[in-house]
Amino acid sequence: MNLKDIKKKLFTIVKFISIPLITSAIGLEIWNIQTVTTNSQLPSILTPALIIAHIALSAHFVEGIIVAFYAPSQNQHPLKYGTYTFFVGTVGLLELWENRDR
């Protein structure tokens, strides 16, 4: 098994894990906003998960914006590729840069 095969399989695994996790982080953020607007509180056990969700969503958002700026130079639609990168994370950024190097 060569390095390209390993990288391809690893990227696929990361994509399948990242999409449900980032979707869950969005749900947790919406729940947090709802609790703030209704003057209630999230269970305290979810505080660490909420902190991780803040960090992950911020990082994915920045990656999505970066890719949206670079996508047109790779003949990709910026909104589509930016959204894709938001959900899969760094893998989308690496895929775009890999295509740029070819």
N, C-alpha and C positions, 0 to 999 in steps of 0.2 A: 504494500500500500504506500503510495507516494504522498508527498506533502500536500499536493493539490486536492487529492481525494479526502484527506483528513480535514483540510480547511473547508471544503464543500460540505462535508457531513457536520462539522462543528457549526458552521453558519446556519445550516438547516435546523439543527437542534436549538440554537440560540433564538432563531426566529419563532419556532413553535412555543418556546417558553416565554419569550418576551411579550408576545401579543396578549396572552391572557393576563400576565402580570401588570402590564401597563394599563390594560382595560380595568383591572381591579383597582389600581391606584387612582384612576379617574373616578370610579365608583366611590372609593373611600373619600376622595376630596369632595365629591358632591354630597355625600352623607355628612361630612364635616360642615360644609356650608349650610346644609339644612338644619343641623343642630344649632348653629350659631344664630340663624334667623328665627328659630323657634325657642330660643333661650333654654335649650337642653344641653346635654353633654354626651360625648362619645364615651364608651367604656374606657377606663384608664389603661386597660391592657392593650388597646389599639394605638396608644400614643407613639410607641417606637415605630409601628407600621406606618403611621401618618407622617412621621419625620422622613422615613425612607421613601415614602410616596412623593413627598415634596421634592426631595433631591432627585429622584428618578424622573419625575415629570419635568422638572427644570432642565435637567441634562438632555432629555429626549427632545424637548422643545427647542433648545439651542442647536442641537444636531439637525433637527428638521429645518430650521431657518438657514443654517449653513448650506445644507444640501439644496434648498430651494434657490439659493443664489448661484450655485455651481451647476445645477441640473441643465439649464439651457445650453451651456457649453458642451454638454454631452448628448445633445439632442433628446433630452428627457423633459417631460412636462413638469415644471417646478412644483405646482401644487400637489400633483399625484406623487411625485418622488419624495417631496417633503413630508407628506402624510405617511407614506410608506416608512420613511426613516424615523418618523416620530414613534411609530409602533414597534419597529424592529431594533431601533437604537443604532449603536455604532456599526453594526453589520451593514446597514444601508449606506452609511458614510464610506465604509471601506469598499463596498461594491462599486460605488460611484467613482472613487479614486482609482480603483483597479481598472475600471473601464477607461479612465482618462489616460492611464499609462500605456494602454495598448495602441 
